[in-house]
Amino acid sequence: MYTALKDQIPAITQRQRQVVELIAAGCSNEEVGERLGISPRTAKAHCDVLRQKLGVTRRRQIPVAYRTLTGRDPLAESLGSRWDDSEG
């Protein structure tokens, strides 16, 4: 599933990376929307696009596929940004 995508990693926008981080943190579409200032329906649309780009069928597979394709752990990125915010 991921092997075919590794040859050409899909472009993931900054907003989509934020959505991946929140999904990795266990947030629902409602929570994603609330945290990003978008509607739950828009959050779901981001998830649908991410599932297509990453070649997965389920929402919960998005963070794993993202990590597999990019080598970046979305949960660690999310936690890192929280540490950066609290230090300032």
FENTAKA-V773161 format. One line per field, one symbol per residue. ss: DSSP state (2 for helix, 1 for strand, 0 for the rest). burial: + if it has 24 or more other C-alpha atoms within 12 Angstrom, else -. A space follows every 10 residues. Layout:
BEGIN
ss=???
burial=???
END
This chain:
BEGIN
ss=0222220000 0002222222 2222000022 2222220002 2222222222 2222000022 2222222222 0002222222 22222220
burial=-+-------- ----++++++ ++++--+++- -++--+---- --++-+++++ ++++++--++ +++++++-+- --+++--+-- --------
END
